[in-house]
Amino acid sequence: MSKAIHILGMMSGSSLDGMDLGLIRFQKVGASDIPQFDWVATDHFAYSNFWVQKLRGIHDLSIADWMKWDVEFCRYVVRKLNNFKKWVDKADIIGWHGHTSAHHPNEGWSLALGNGQTLATTLGKPVVAEFRRKDVAQGGQGAPLAPIVDAHFFPEVDVAINLGGITNMTLLSQGRAAFDVCGCNQVLTHLAQSLGASMDKDGQWAASGTVQTEILSSLNSWSYLSLSAPKSLDNQSISHFYGRVLSEFEADSKDLLATVVEHIADAIHMHLDRNKKQQILLSGGGARNLFLIRRLREKAPQHDWDLAPGLWLDYKEAFLMAYMAYRFINDKNNVFSTWTGGARDHCGGTIYNP
């Protein structure tokens, strides 16, 4: 049995709700490529209004301004981590995703805000970051990264769906593919904010709305939905598409929420095997939207729709960042061409020492 290692996984959500943190204890046992682990601590901190606005417009900055805020964002995160000092002290390494600024894999690049060297030097801890870049350089999408967790820790499920800012899906028994599906919490949160709340709690407003068939048709005709995997989305394509479609129609915000929920459910069902019962695992903030979960189950009652157990429901992506870093420092592949379409499986990431 090897010595245990503690890794702090940090994931900035595309829905701008803040950062998820997961301190995970990993230990290799025997010859297995998959370690044993324990959830040591988990939490989340919300972004200030200033940073919500700054991150929302980060893709419009000049190169000089982007470089400035790349460092400032890390300094802000470090200040927030003062509330979790015991965690940082216990961590041997940090797995850091940063906040996606732009994602254009078909052009050969993907960029996340959050300077790994600044974070490492300020915290005095090694930081492993930039997990997407090598895959994108090899012609892959660099996303989604979550399938490694789905395959290694939930091999019994047929489909794993993460309902985050963007919905992504891993097909484990149906052709083995992974891809971003459509918008999710990014869009739902924006609509809830128009009603004066940070979120549509339990999907109550959506449940009280009426689906607008013309808007739904426009959303479901998005050309991206019919593209073959591998494929991925970026924050700007989400905001551009949904912003354009929803602004073309006059509708009550609750009706728009109902319509977007219906669209998300439709987009997910497009990729499911309708003739075979499947075990489906749901995670992410959208899994707490009771109305969305209800619509998924109503549309395909033949499937088993299960919520991820325990801390997996809310902190799967924080775990993912910790696990990506664990495999990196052990020189194990953490990005797989089956899921991303890259030229080959590889160990992705860059390490920054204090």
Salt bridges, closest charged atoms under 4 A:
ASP20 OD1 - HIS44 ND1 2.66
ASP33 OD2 - ARG327 NH2 2.87
ASP33 OD1 - LYS332 NZ 3.81
ASP38 OD2 - ARG25 NH1 3.30
ASP60 OD1 - HIS59 NE2 3.55
GLU72 OE2 - ARG75 NH1 2.93
ASP89 OD2 - LYS85 NZ 2.92
GLU130 OE1 - ARG133 NH1 3.97
ASP150 OD1 - LYS316 NZ 2.49
GLU248 OE2 - ARG244 NH1 3.35
GLU262 OE2 - ARG295 NH2 2.72
GLU262 OE2 - LYS299 NZ 2.97
ASP266 OD1 - LYS299 NZ 2.66
GLU298 OE2 - ARG294 NE 3.33
GLU298 OE1 - ARG295 NH1 2.48
ASP304 OD2 - LYS277 NZ 3.56
ASP314 OD2 - ARG288 NH2 2.60
